[in-house]
Amino acid sequence: MERQKVLACLLIVLVSSSLTFSQIGSDLLITLPLIQKGRTRRASSSALDWAKSNADARPIPPGQTLVLADLKGPGIIRHIWITIASPEKGYPRLLLLRMFWDGEENPSVLCPLGDFFGMGHGLDVPFDSLPVRVTSEGRARNCYWPMPFRKSARIEVVNEGDQPVHAFYYYIDWEEVDQLPDNVAYFHAQYRQEFPAVAGKRYLIADIEGEGHYVGTVLSVRQRTQGWWGEGDDFFFIDGEEEPSLKGTGTEDYFCDAWGFRRQAGPFYGAPLVEGYDPGSRTTVYRWHLLDPIRFVKSLRVEIEHMGFTFNPDGSVRSSFEERDDDFSSVAFWYQKEPHRPFPPIPVGYQRLYYDYRAMIEGEDLVKGAQVTSGDIDPQALGGYSRGAQLFWRPLSEGQALTVTFEVKEKGRYDFLFVLTHSWDYGIYQIELDGVALSRPLDLYHPTVEPREYFFLGRELEAGKHQLTFRNKGRNPASKGFFFGMDGFLLVRR
């Protein structure tokens, strides 16, 4: 059998067969010695004057579109690698990825770039799985989804943020073939969100018309209230049925874990981000149906409940299985024969983020009026930070305090989002608002420099000036110092 025909058949196997992964891997290795017709190609950001220049990246101004590939078929995309330099917070959700097969007007892939590569919330987080692998602290994104096309393939990225992408690097590795089998289907990925999940109905992950098979789900949740949110069951309605053929037993059960989520990643399922169960905590989980695809002939509807613990005003548990109003977003992955039903429009740019980072009170702007009990305080330039800098304070002993003043323009109830730096010589800090503790002690130690977000429920604030105090409570035994750094903070009005 010719190698290209074998590979085309294996493409179908990967998404529709009950063979074990070891058998699939063995079959792929068997084909490697076979020299046959076909040509390996690549579309990349390599410099146009590649022999003399190292300018191997493309910028994307705000509102502009970068075409990554405009290919002529038949062919199969085998691998996509991307890395990005952008100063804008939340950029993985502000960049919109679109893919078009065979000249279609409506994209078969319509998804924020970060979510497509398995991580929601506009974050850079590394993890390993079989079709998707993300490394370099979340900045090197790879996928190995086979993407066949008969006539053409067009892949593009739209910058829906307010700041320019300084450098967008990419490889798109594909194979040009003579023909594809008639039953090879097209790759699809669709993003959805509800901020918050709509009361009175299950969250909709996918609503597909046509023939194909479903191969994966990425779900991202941001909690609006405390406690366990994942008691919701999954339901797959196949070919228009009223009672679903596939009925679940809990959110973590569908994502192949048990008794809640903990941070882990594997070939077929994982939870690369689990921040906890406090208000503002974020989770992203994935489930790849590579060896157990869900087949449909006419249609498929995928839903999941947004159920979990709810609480009375006094903090006592009201129910362990009641509808919650957390923020849900998802990506559905599937293969189907064309044409597909056009996707509904998705929220644009900052509507896909929970916060408007453009309103952040910048840490470096607070340096001038800040008061410290000891140590030097300065703006510090740091790549990847909002406006490229942070407030940097260097106390030399335990028990020191930093106080900054900010102004509330309008009376109301405000929550707080802090972007604090973790590093190898940072201390443990408690945040106080007008002299009253706002946070638990936060250990800011980490072996490398890493900004993290912290969300805290606030209180009613009068218009006028208020104070935030960052009080040192010691340091992690592994830390080499008591330092403190803050990119900035947001006032989030309820």
Buried (B, 14 or more C-beta within 10 A) or exposed (E): EBBBBBBBBBBBBBBBBEBEEEEBEEBBEEBEEEEBEBEEBEBBBBEEEEEEEEEEBBBBEBEEEBEBBEBEBBBBBBBBBBBBBBBBBBBBBBBBBBBBBBEBEEBBBBBBBBBBBBBBBBBBBBBEBBBBBBEEEBBBBBBBBBBBBBEBBBBBBBBBBEBBBEBBBBBBBBBBBEEBEEEBBBBBBBBBBBBEBBEEEBBBBBBBBBBBBBBBBBBBBBBBBBBBBBBBBBBBBBEEEEEBEEEBEBBBBBBBBEEBBEEEBBEBBBBBBBBEBBBBBBBBBBBBBBBEBBEBEEBBBBBBBBBBBBBEEEEEEEBEEEBBBBBBBBBBBBBBEBBBEEBEEBBEBBEBBBBEBEEBBBBBBBBEEBEBEBBEBEBBEBEBBBBEBBBBBBBEEEEBBBBBEBEBEEEBEBBBBBBBBBBBEBBBBBBBBEEEEBBEBBBBBBEEBBBBBBBBBBEEBEEEEBEBBBBBBBBBEEBEBBBBBBBBBBBBEE
